[in-house]
Amino acid sequence: RVDRKGSSIEASRFQWGGAIPDEAKTNWDVIIGSDLTYNGQTWIQLAKTIVQLLDANPSAQFLYCSATHSQFSAELSGFRTVAEALGLRWKSEFPFDIPGSDSVATIAWIVR
């Protein structure tokens, strides 16, 4: 946990798809996840966890960051389909080039 001028940053670990712990039901502003969609068998559990976190913190947003690889487009599209079926929506999405490579990274704000 880091506190600075009334702000704080905390890291927590969750079992995707399970009930979120009571300590996670606090006033979050931003929930950050990175490179979480590489395994299609976990998309439903991941989306359910994001739904639970945003339901517990209605003003919060989920910031998802990921760099590309050969299957990235299908991977992100597949997760998005699952997530939207559970009521999540992409508020905005920003792809950008990674300097010195052929890869593209994506940052997306996901809300309930």
MMTF fields as JSON, N, C-alpha, C and O atoms, coordinates in Angstrom:
{
  "mmtfVersion": "1.0.0",
  "mmtfProducer": "UNKNOWN",
  "numBonds": 447,
  "numAtoms": 448,
  "numGroups": 112,
  "numChains": 1,
  "numModels": 1,
  "chainsPerModel": [1],
  "groupsPerChain": [112],
  "chainIdList": ["A"],
  "bondAtomList": [4, 2, 8, 6, 12, 10, 16, 14, 20, 18, 24, 22, 28, 26, 32, 30, 36, 34, 40, 38, 44, 42, 48, 46, 52, 50, 56, 54, 60, 58, 64, 62, 68, 66, 72, 70, 76, 74, 80, 78, 84, 82, 88, 86, 92, 90, 96, 94, 100, 98, 104, 102, 108, 106, 112, 110, 116, 114, 120, 118, 124, 122, 128, 126, 132, 130, 136, 134, 140, 138, 144, 142, 148, 146, 152, 150, 156, 154, 160, 158, 164, 162, 168, 166, 172, 170, 176, 174, 180, 178, 184, 182, 188, 186, 192, 190, 196, 194, 200, 198, 204, 202, 208, 206, 212, 210, 216, 214, 220, 218, 224, 222, 228, 226, 232, 230, 236, 234, 240, 238, 244, 242, 248, 246, 252, 250, 256, 254, 260, 258, 264, 262, 268, 266, 272, 270, 276, 274, 280, 278, 284, 282, 288, 286, 292, 290, 296, 294, 300, 298, 304, 302, 308, 306, 312, 310, 316, 314, 320, 318, 324, 322, 328, 326, 332, 330, 336, 334, 340, 338, 344, 342, 348, 346, 352, 350, 356, 354, 360, 358, 364, 362, 368, 366, 372, 370, 376, 374, 380, 378, 384, 382, 388, 386, 392, 390, 396, 394, 400, 398, 404, 402, 408, 406, 412, 410, 416, 414, 420, 418, 424, 422, 428, 426, 432, 430, 436, 434, 440, 438, 444, 442],
  "bondOrderList": [1, 1, 1, 1, 1, 1, 1, 1, 1, 1, 1, 1, 1, 1, 1, 1, 1, 1, 1, 1, 1, 1, 1, 1, 1, 1, 1, 1, 1, 1, 1, 1, 1, 1, 1, 1, 1, 1, 1, 1, 1, 1, 1, 1, 1, 1, 1, 1, 1, 1, 1, 1, 1, 1, 1, 1, 1, 1, 1, 1, 1, 1, 1, 1, 1, 1, 1, 1, 1, 1, 1, 1, 1, 1, 1, 1, 1, 1, 1, 1, 1, 1, 1, 1, 1, 1, 1, 1, 1, 1, 1, 1, 1, 1, 1, 1, 1, 1, 1, 1, 1, 1, 1, 1, 1, 1, 1, 1, 1, 1, 1],
  "groupList": [{"groupName": "ARG", "atomNameList": ["N", "CA", "C", "O"], "elementList": ["N", "C", "C", "O"], "formalChargeList": [0, 0, 0, 0], "bondAtomList": [1, 0, 2, 1, 3, 2], "bondOrderList": [1, 1, 2], "singleLetterCode": "R", "chemCompType": "L-PEPTIDE LINKING"}, {"groupName": "VAL", "atomNameList": ["N", "CA", "C", "O"], "elementList": ["N", "C", "C", "O"], "formalChargeList": [0, 0, 0, 0], "bondAtomList": [1, 0, 2, 1, 3, 2], "bondOrderList": [1, 1, 2], "singleLetterCode": "V", "chemCompType": "L-PEPTIDE LINKING"}, {"groupName": "ASP", "atomNameList": ["N", "CA", "C", "O"], "elementList": ["N", "C", "C", "O"], "formalChargeList": [0, 0, 0, 0], "bondAtomList": [1, 0, 2, 1, 3, 2], "bondOrderList": [1, 1, 2], "singleLetterCode": "D", "chemCompType": "L-PEPTIDE LINKING"}, {"groupName": "LYS", "atomNameList": ["N", "CA", "C", "O"], "elementList": ["N", "C", "C", "O"], "formalChargeList": [0, 0, 0, 0], "bondAtomList": [1, 0, 2, 1, 3, 2], "bondOrderList": [1, 1, 2], "singleLetterCode": "K", "chemCompType": "L-PEPTIDE LINKING"}, {"groupName": "GLY", "atomNameList": ["N", "CA", "C", "O"], "elementList": ["N", "C", "C", "O"], "formalChargeList": [0, 0, 0, 0], "bondAtomList": [1, 0, 2, 1, 3, 2], "bondOrderList": [1, 1, 2], "singleLetterCode": "G", "chemCompType": "PEPTIDE LINKING"}, {"groupName": "SER", "atomNameList": ["N", "CA", "C", "O"], "elementList": ["N", "C", "C", "O"], "formalChargeList": [0, 0, 0, 0], "bondAtomList": [1, 0, 2, 1, 3, 2], "bondOrderList": [1, 1, 2], "singleLetterCode": "S", "chemCompType": "L-PEPTIDE LINKING"}, {"groupName": "ILE", "atomNameList": ["N", "CA", "C", "O"], "elementList": ["N", "C", "C", "O"], "formalChargeList": [0, 0, 0, 0], "bondAtomList": [1, 0, 2, 1, 3, 2], "bondOrderList": [1, 1, 2], "singleLetterCode": "I", "chemCompType": "L-PEPTIDE LINKING"}, {"groupName": "GLU", "atomNameList": ["N", "CA", "C", "O"], "elementList": ["N", "C", "C", "O"], "formalChargeList": [0, 0, 0, 0], "bondAtomList": [1, 0, 2, 1, 3, 2], "bondOrderList": [1, 1, 2], "singleLetterCode": "E", "chemCompType": "L-PEPTIDE LINKING"}, {"groupName": "ALA", "atomNameList": ["N", "CA", "C", "O"], "elementList": ["N", "C", "C", "O"], "formalChargeList": [0, 0, 0, 0], "bondAtomList": [1, 0, 2, 1, 3, 2], "bondOrderList": [1, 1, 2], "singleLetterCode": "A", "chemCompType": "L-PEPTIDE LINKING"}, {"groupName": "PHE", "atomNameList": ["N", "CA", "C", "O"], "elementList": ["N", "C", "C", "O"], "formalChargeList": [0, 0, 0, 0], "bondAtomList": [1, 0, 2, 1, 3, 2], "bondOrderList": [1, 1, 2], "singleLetterCode": "F", "chemCompType": "L-PEPTIDE LINKING"}, {"groupName": "GLN", "atomNameList": ["N", "CA", "C", "O"], "elementList": ["N", "C", "C", "O"], "formalChargeList": [0, 0, 0, 0], "bondAtomList": [1, 0, 2, 1, 3, 2], "bondOrderList": [1, 1, 2], "singleLetterCode": "Q", "chemCompType": "L-PEPTIDE LINKING"}, {"groupName": "TRP", "atomNameList": ["N", "CA", "C", "O"], "elementList": ["N", "C", "C", "O"], "formalChargeList": [0, 0, 0, 0], "bondAtomList": [1, 0, 2, 1, 3, 2], "bondOrderList": [1, 1, 2], "singleLetterCode": "W", "chemCompType": "L-PEPTIDE LINKING"}, {"groupName": "PRO", "atomNameList": ["N", "CA", "C", "O"], "elementList": ["N", "C", "C", "O"], "formalChargeList": [0, 0, 0, 0], "bondAtomList": [1, 0, 2, 1, 3, 2], "bondOrderList": [1, 1, 2], "singleLetterCode": "P", "chemCompType": "L-PEPTIDE LINKING"}, {"groupName": "THR", "atomNameList": ["N", "CA", "C", "O"], "elementList": ["N", "C", "C", "O"], "formalChargeList": [0, 0, 0, 0], "bondAtomList": [1, 0, 2, 1, 3, 2], "bondOrderList": [1, 1, 2], "singleLetterCode": "T", "chemCompType": "L-PEPTIDE LINKING"}, {"groupName": "ASN", "atomNameList": ["N", "CA", "C", "O"], "elementList": ["N", "C", "C", "O"], "formalChargeList": [0, 0, 0, 0], "bondAtomList": [1, 0, 2, 1, 3, 2], "bondOrderList": [1, 1, 2], "singleLetterCode": "N", "chemCompType": "L-PEPTIDE LINKING"}, {"groupName": "LEU", "atomNameList": ["N", "CA", "C", "O"], "elementList": ["N", "C", "C", "O"], "formalChargeList": [0, 0, 0, 0], "bondAtomList": [1, 0, 2, 1, 3, 2], "bondOrderList": [1, 1, 2], "singleLetterCode": "L", "chemCompType": "L-PEPTIDE LINKING"}, {"groupName": "TYR", "atomNameList": ["N", "CA", "C", "O"], "elementList": ["N", "C", "C", "O"], "formalChargeList": [0, 0, 0, 0], "bondAtomList": [1, 0, 2, 1, 3, 2], "bondOrderList": [1, 1, 2], "singleLetterCode": "Y", "chemCompType": "L-PEPTIDE LINKING"}, {"groupName": "CYS", "atomNameList": ["N", "CA", "C", "O"], "elementList": ["N", "C", "C", "O"], "formalChargeList": [0, 0, 0, 0], "bondAtomList": [1, 0, 2, 1, 3, 2], "bondOrderList": [1, 1, 2], "singleLetterCode": "C", "chemCompType": "L-PEPTIDE LINKING"}, {"groupName": "HIS", "atomNameList": ["N", "CA", "C", "O"], "elementList": ["N", "C", "C", "O"], "formalChargeList": [0, 0, 0, 0], "bondAtomList": [1, 0, 2, 1, 3, 2], "bondOrderList": [1, 1, 2], "singleLetterCode": "H", "chemCompType": "L-PEPTIDE LINKING"}],
  "groupTypeList": [0, 1, 2, 0, 3, 4, 5, 5, 6, 7, 8, 5, 0, 9, 10, 11, 4, 4, 8, 6, 12, 2, 7, 8, 3, 13, 14, 11, 2, 1, 6, 6, 4, 5, 2, 15, 13, 16, 14, 4, 10, 13, 11, 6, 10, 15, 8, 3, 13, 6, 1, 10, 15, 15, 2, 8, 14, 12, 5, 8, 10, 9, 15, 16, 17, 5, 8, 13, 18, 5, 10, 9, 5, 8, 7, 15, 5, 4, 9, 0, 13, 1, 8, 7, 8, 15, 4, 15, 0, 11, 3, 5, 7, 9, 12, 9, 2, 6, 12, 4, 5, 2, 5, 1, 8, 13, 6, 8, 11, 6, 1, 0],
  "groupIdList": [1, 2, 3, 4, 5, 6, 7, 8, 9, 10, 11, 12, 13, 14, 15, 16, 17, 18, 19, 20, 21, 22, 23, 24, 25, 26, 27, 28, 29, 30, 31, 32, 33, 34, 35, 36, 37, 38, 39, 40, 41, 42, 43, 44, 45, 46, 47, 48, 49, 50, 51, 52, 53, 54, 55, 56, 57, 58, 59, 60, 61, 62, 63, 64, 65, 66, 67, 68, 69, 70, 71, 72, 73, 74, 75, 76, 77, 78, 79, 80, 81, 82, 83, 84, 85, 86, 87, 88, 89, 90, 91, 92, 93, 94, 95, 96, 97, 98, 99, 100, 101, 102, 103, 104, 105, 106, 107, 108, 109, 110, 111, 112],
  "secStructList": [7, 3, 3, 3, 6, 6, 3, 3, 3, 7, 7, 7, 7, 7, 7, 6, 6, 1, 7, 7, 7, 4, 4, 4, 1, 1, 7, 7, 1, 3, 3, 3, 3, 3, 1, 7, 7, 1, 7, 4, 4, 4, 2, 2, 2, 2, 2, 2, 2, 2, 2, 2, 2, 2, 2, 2, 1, 6, 6, 7, 3, 3, 3, 3, 3, 3, 3, 7, 7, 6, 6, 2, 2, 2, 2, 2, 2, 2, 2, 2, 2, 2, 2, 2, 2, 6, 6, 7, 3, 3, 3, 3, 3, 3, 3, 3, 3, 7, 6, 6, 1, 1, 7, 3, 3, 3, 3, 3, 3, 3, 3, 7],
  "xCoordList": [0.846, 0.0, 0.885, 1.864, 0.537, 1.288, 0.306, -0.717, 0.607, -0.219, 0.569, 1.743, -0.074, 0.584, -0.481, -1.337, -0.421, -1.345, -2.808, -3.569, -3.196, -4.585, -4.983, -6.131, -4.061, -4.333, -3.63, -2.676, -4.09, -3.421, -3.468, -4.344, -2.51, -2.459, -2.337, -1.488, -3.184, -3.147, -3.189, -3.802, -2.545, -2.596, -3.294, -3.06, -4.143, -4.858, -4.881, -4.849, -4.936, -5.044, -6.423, -6.93, -7.032, -8.36, -8.387, -7.653, -9.235, -9.529, -10.638, -11.762, -10.354, -11.349, -12.571, -12.458, -13.744, -14.994, -15.555, -16.745, -14.729, -15.186, -15.698, -15.62, -16.217, -16.692, -15.499, -14.435, -15.687, -14.599, -14.59, -15.652, -13.411, -13.335, -13.916, -13.957, -14.359, -14.965, -14.045, -14.515, -12.727, -11.809, -11.748, -11.271, -12.227, -12.266, -13.507, -13.61, -14.435, -15.672, -15.513, -16.26, -14.529, -14.241, -14.396, -14.819, -14.063, -14.221, -13.02, -12.101, -13.03, -11.991, -12.343, -13.52, -11.343, -11.558, -11.22, -11.953, -10.091, -9.598, -9.128, -8.441, -9.496, -9.028, -8.199, -8.689, -6.966, -6.054, -5.756, -5.476, -5.819, -5.441, -4.617, -4.847, -3.663, -2.805, -2.556, -2.297, -2.638, -2.337, -3.101, -2.502, -4.413, -5.256, -6.036, -6.662, -6.015, -6.939, -6.285, -6.894, -5.075, -4.337, -4.928, -4.664, -5.707, -6.294, -7.812, -8.493, -8.336, -9.765, -10.638, -11.814, -10.092, -10.881, -11.175, -12.002, -10.516, -10.737, -11.534, -11.772, -11.947, -12.625, -13.886, -14.116, -14.706, -15.957, -15.653, -16.274, -14.704, -14.36, -13.778, -14.107, -12.914, -12.352, -13.446, -13.489, -14.328, -15.414, -16.324, -16.744, -16.636, -17.473, -16.797, -17.464, -15.486, -14.753, -14.776, -14.964, -14.587, -14.652, -16.047, -16.177, -17.085, -18.462, -18.642, -19.19, -18.192, -18.339, -17.604, -18.135, -16.388, -15.623, -16.305, -16.365, -16.818, -17.491, -18.853, -19.273, -19.555, -20.825, -20.593, -21.406, -19.486, -19.164, -18.668, -18.688, -18.229, -17.684, -18.256, -17.547, -19.531, -20.213, -19.56, -19.752, -18.807, -18.164, -16.791, -16.162, -16.324, -15.004, -15.022, -16.073, -13.839, -13.644, -12.507, -11.617, -12.55, -11.505, -10.612, -11.098, -9.321, -8.351, -7.615, -6.893, -7.806, -7.172, -6.069, -6.291, -4.894, -3.742, -3.204, -3.096, -2.864, -2.315, -1.515, -1.884, -0.428, 0.36, -0.043, -0.578, 0.213, -0.199, 0.763, 1.922, 0.237, 1.011, 0.247, -0.738, 0.653, 0.064, -1.435, -2.136, -1.943, -3.36, -4.152, -5.315, -3.533, -4.13, -5.497, -6.415, -5.649, -6.91, -8.076, -9.109, -7.917, -8.97, -9.162, -10.283, -8.058, -8.115, -8.923, -9.846, -8.579, -9.279, -10.729, -11.613, -10.984, -12.348, -13.191, -14.35, -12.607, -13.32, -13.649, -14.764, -12.679, -12.943, -14.003, -14.888, -13.92, -14.892, -16.304, -17.233, -16.485, -17.797, -18.335, -19.5, -17.501, -17.895, -18.233, -19.264, -17.372, -17.563, -18.836, -19.582, -19.085, -20.287, -21.551, -22.585, -21.483, -22.636, -22.968, -24.104, -21.978, -22.192, -22.454, -22.479, -22.651, -23.03, -21.894, -22.12, -20.682, -19.581, -19.587, -20.061, -19.053, -18.954, -17.64, -17.104, -17.14, -15.903, -16.243, -16.9, -15.798, -16.053, -15.154, -15.601, -13.907, -12.978, -11.814, -11.506, -11.182, -10.091, -9.021, -9.329, -7.763, -6.665, -5.551, -4.781, -5.446, -4.3, -3.118, -3.315, -1.911, -0.734, 0.441, 0.55, 1.316, 2.488, 3.519, 3.698, 4.191, 5.288, 6.569, 6.906, 7.29, 8.49, 9.5, 9.744, 10.075, 11.108, 10.599, 11.388, 9.279, 8.731, 7.542, 7.077, 7.058, 5.862, 4.594, 3.499, 4.743, 3.614, 2.801, 3.288, 1.562, 0.661, 0.114, -0.247, 0.053, -0.54, -1.928, -2.223, -2.765, -4.105, -4.384, -4.085, -4.954, -5.459, -6.951, -7.371, -7.75, -9.206, -9.805, -9.441, -10.724, -11.503, -12.783, -13.538, -13.02, -14.184, -15.063, -14.572, -16.366, -17.302, -18.501, -18.66, -19.325, -20.537, -21.692, -22.813],
  "yCoordList": [-1.182, 0.0, 1.237, 1.308, 2.209, 3.451, 4.594, 4.682, 5.463, 6.641, 7.89, 8.01, 8.815, 10.069, 11.144, 11.044, 12.152, 13.286, 12.852, 13.352, 11.945, 11.522, 10.461, 10.017, 10.05, 9.003, 7.729, 7.774, 6.61, 5.356, 4.403, 4.481, 3.515, 2.451, 1.15, 1.016, 0.195, -1.11, -2.195, -2.026, -3.295, -4.462, -5.591, -5.805, -6.3, -7.434, -8.569, -8.341, -9.765, -10.952, -11.569, -11.653, -12.002, -12.589, -13.913, -14.118, -14.807, -16.034, -15.679, -15.418, -15.661, -15.256, -16.148, -17.372, -15.527, -16.253, -16.526, -16.811, -16.447, -16.658, -15.367, -14.306, -15.463, -14.266, -13.364, -13.843, -12.061, -11.156, -10.943, -10.888, -10.822, -10.65, -9.31, -8.352, -9.252, -8.025, -6.821, -5.711, -7.019, -5.876, -5.272, -4.15, -6.008, -5.474, -4.621, -3.939, -4.654, -3.9, -2.528, -2.153, -1.788, -0.448, 0.534, 0.159, 1.766, 2.804, 2.858, 3.651, 2.022, 2.038, 3.089, 3.31, 3.732, 4.619, 3.886, 3.959, 3.179, 2.486, 1.095, 0.925, 0.125, -1.245, -1.535, -1.357, -1.973, -2.152, -3.628, -4.358, -4.059, -5.416, -5.378, -4.537, -6.277, -6.291, -7.715, -8.61, -7.915, -9.214, -10.349, -11.331, -10.216, -11.174, -12.114, -13.055, -11.885, -12.604, -13.691, -14.179, -14.076, -15.044, -16.447, -17.241, -16.777, -18.112, -18.0, -17.577, -18.375, -18.266, -19.041, -18.714, -20.062, -20.846, -20.074, -20.511, -18.933, -18.154, -16.872, -16.111, -16.623, -15.363, -15.16, -14.057, -16.176, -16.015, -15.692, -14.8, -16.407, -16.154, -14.75, -14.049, -14.34, -12.996, -11.949, -11.013, -12.092, -11.123, -11.076, -9.993, -12.226, -12.25, -11.512, -10.822, -11.651, -10.96, -9.452, -8.68, -9.034, -7.604, -7.066, -5.982, -7.805, -7.403, -7.235, -6.227, -8.203, -8.129, -6.916, -6.222, -6.658, -5.512, -4.199, -3.291, -4.083, -2.846, -2.703, -1.581, -3.798, -3.722, -3.27, -2.538, -3.706, -3.309, -1.86, -1.237, -1.332, 0.024, 0.69, 0.835, 1.099, 1.564, 2.739, 2.888, 3.566, 4.699, 4.329, 5.146, 3.114, 2.685, 2.308, 2.034, 2.301, 1.84, 0.824, 0.873, -0.084, -1.092, -0.678, -0.489, -0.535, -0.177, -1.439, -2.044, -1.831, -3.04, -2.665, -1.886, -3.215, -2.94, -4.254, -5.235, -4.277, -5.495, -5.173, -4.289, -5.889, -5.778, -6.904, -7.926, -6.708, -7.683, -8.86, -8.797, -9.906, -11.057, -11.605, -10.994, -12.711, -13.178, -13.454, -13.325, -13.824, -14.147, -13.042, -13.242, -11.896, -10.868, -10.391, -10.276, -10.115, -9.566, -10.493, -10.043, -11.78, -12.756, -12.909, -13.075, -12.851, -13.003, -11.875, -12.126, -10.642, -9.505, -9.448, -9.109, -9.772, -9.792, -10.854, -10.61, -12.028, -13.103, -12.731, -12.968, -12.145, -11.73, -10.634, -10.646, -9.707, -8.615, -9.146, -8.659, -10.132, -10.743, -11.349, -11.145, -12.089, -12.698, -11.613, -11.689, -10.604, -9.544, -8.747, -8.431, -8.424, -7.656, -8.468, -7.9, -9.782, -10.636, -10.61, -10.88, -10.286, -10.188, -8.75, -8.472, -7.834, -6.469, -5.467, -4.323, -5.859, -4.901, -4.185, -4.723, -2.959, -2.254, -1.485, -1.04, -1.343, -0.624, 0.857, 1.271, 1.645, 3.086, 3.751, 4.626, 3.342, 3.855, 2.882, 2.126, 2.924, 2.006, 2.764, 3.504, 2.573, 3.301, 2.353, 1.902, 2.043, 1.256, 2.197, 3.343, 1.723, 2.521, 1.61, 0.496, 2.116, 1.358, 1.297, 2.254, 0.169, 0.021, 0.336, -0.38, 1.387, 1.794, 0.653, -0.083, 0.524, -0.473, -1.876, -2.821, -2.041, -3.378, -3.265, -2.168, -4.419, -4.45, -4.612, -4.733, -4.614, -4.841, -3.572, -2.452, -3.794, -2.71, -3.036, -4.18, -2.047, -2.22, -1.595, -0.72, -2.047, -1.495, -1.184, -1.981, -0.03, 0.343, 0.57, 1.303, -0.05, 0.082, 0.376, -0.246, 1.328, 1.587, 0.769, 0.907, -0.082, -0.947, -0.567, -0.41, -0.422, -0.004, -0.946, -1.769, -0.814, -1.622, -0.916, -1.426],
  "zCoordList": [0.0, 0.0, 0.0, 0.743, -0.836, -0.93, -0.691, -1.37, 0.261, 0.511, 0.154, 0.503, -0.538, -0.871, -1.05, -1.93, -0.225, -0.317, -0.377, -1.204, 0.477, 0.544, -0.469, -0.476, -1.318, -2.295, -1.865, -1.088, -2.359, -2.021, -3.202, -4.064, -3.21, -4.209, -3.442, -2.56, -3.778, -3.132, -4.185, -5.238, -3.903, -4.781, -4.037, -2.848, -4.744, -4.156, -5.164, -6.373, -4.671, -5.497, -5.317, -4.198, -6.422, -6.36, -7.093, -8.06, -6.625, -7.357, -8.326, -7.899, -9.611, -10.593, -10.531, -10.452, -10.567, -10.578, -9.202, -9.069, -8.173, -6.802, -6.202, -6.822, -5.006, -4.307, -3.989, -3.594, -4.166, -3.812, -2.304, -1.684, -1.706, -0.257, 0.189, -0.584, 1.43, 1.962, 1.846, 1.594, 2.028, 1.951, 0.545, 0.372, -0.454, -1.816, -2.045, -3.064, -1.121, -1.257, -0.621, 0.283, -1.11, -0.617, -1.759, -2.853, -1.515, -2.532, -3.469, -3.264, -4.482, -5.502, -6.541, -6.83, -7.098, -8.237, -9.535, -10.522, -9.505, -10.69, -10.29, -9.282, -11.071, -10.9, -12.149, -13.264, -11.983, -13.112, -13.321, -12.37, -14.571, -14.943, -16.209, -17.078, -16.323, -17.497, -17.964, -17.159, -19.286, -19.901, -19.228, -18.79, -19.146, -18.432, -19.336, -18.846, -20.639, -21.521, -22.361, -23.313, -22.033, -22.861, -22.814, -23.717, -21.808, -21.679, -21.818, -20.884, -22.972, -23.228, -22.266, -22.104, -21.622, -20.661, -19.382, -18.58, -19.172, -17.948, -18.191, -17.253, -19.424, -19.728, -18.914, -18.418, -18.758, -18.002, -16.542, -15.964, -15.941, -14.539, -14.371, -13.413, -15.303, -15.242, -15.354, -14.555, -16.33, -16.518, -15.292, -14.885, -14.696, -13.488, -12.339, -11.569, -12.217, -11.155, -11.387, -10.446, -12.632, -12.938, -12.629, -12.061, -12.995, -12.695, -11.184, -10.737, -10.403, -8.938, -8.368, -7.502, -8.848, -8.349, -8.706, -7.876, -9.922, -10.323, -9.661, -9.379, -9.404, -8.672, -7.231, -6.667, -6.643, -5.266, -5.207, -4.146, -6.344, -6.432, -7.684, -8.679, -7.649, -8.863, -9.582, -10.789, -8.894, -9.578, -10.143, -10.816, -9.878, -10.337, -11.816, -12.395, -12.402, -13.769, -13.765, -12.916, -14.713, -14.852, -16.011, -17.126, -15.766, -16.79, -17.209, -16.416, -18.468, -18.97, -19.948, -20.875, -19.742, -20.592, -21.133, -20.397, -22.421, -22.993, -24.242, -25.014, -24.437, -25.665, -26.607, -26.178, -27.873, -28.869, -28.968, -28.557, -29.519, -29.97, -31.165, -31.58, -31.724, -32.975, -32.882, -33.886, -31.724, -31.563, -30.85, -30.498, -30.64, -29.786, -30.253, -29.442, -31.527, -32.014, -31.693, -31.199, -31.97, -31.676, -30.178, -29.698, -29.444, -27.985, -27.352, -26.577, -27.681, -27.083, -27.542, -26.754, -28.799, -29.321, -28.613, -28.276, -28.39, -27.699, -26.266, -25.801, -25.556, -24.179, -24.154, -23.299, -25.07, -25.104, -25.292, -24.648, -26.161, -26.379, -25.089, -24.746, -24.376, -23.099, -22.08, -21.411, -21.959, -20.969, -21.24, -20.313, -22.501, -22.832, -22.563, -22.211, -22.722, -22.419, -20.927, -20.535, -20.099, -18.652, -18.195, -16.996, -19.156, -18.811, -18.727, -18.332, -19.086, -19.112, -20.455, -21.455, -20.468, -21.738, -21.806, -20.791, -23.026, -23.266, -23.39, -24.345, -22.431, -22.45, -23.493, -24.235, -23.547, -24.555, -24.678, -23.757, -25.832, -26.118, -26.9, -27.835, -26.508, -27.126, -27.547, -26.698, -28.825, -29.288, -29.545, -29.95, -29.315, -29.639, -29.964, -29.453, -30.83, -31.244, -30.132, -29.378, -30.039, -29.091, -29.855, -30.797, -29.474, -30.207, -30.328, -29.373, -31.51, -31.741, -31.983, -31.996, -32.177, -32.433, -33.375, -33.685, -33.824, -34.665, -33.834, -34.382, -32.527, -31.633, -31.408, -31.558, -31.047, -30.673, -29.299, -29.026, -28.442, -27.122, -27.128, -27.942, -26.223, -26.102, -24.645, -23.755, -24.418, -23.104, -23.272, -24.167, -22.422, -22.524, -21.15, -20.152, -21.12, -19.915, -20.025, -20.988, -19.032, -19.025, -17.834, -16.716, -18.085, -17.041, -17.041, -17.942, -16.038, -15.884, -16.52, -16.503]
}
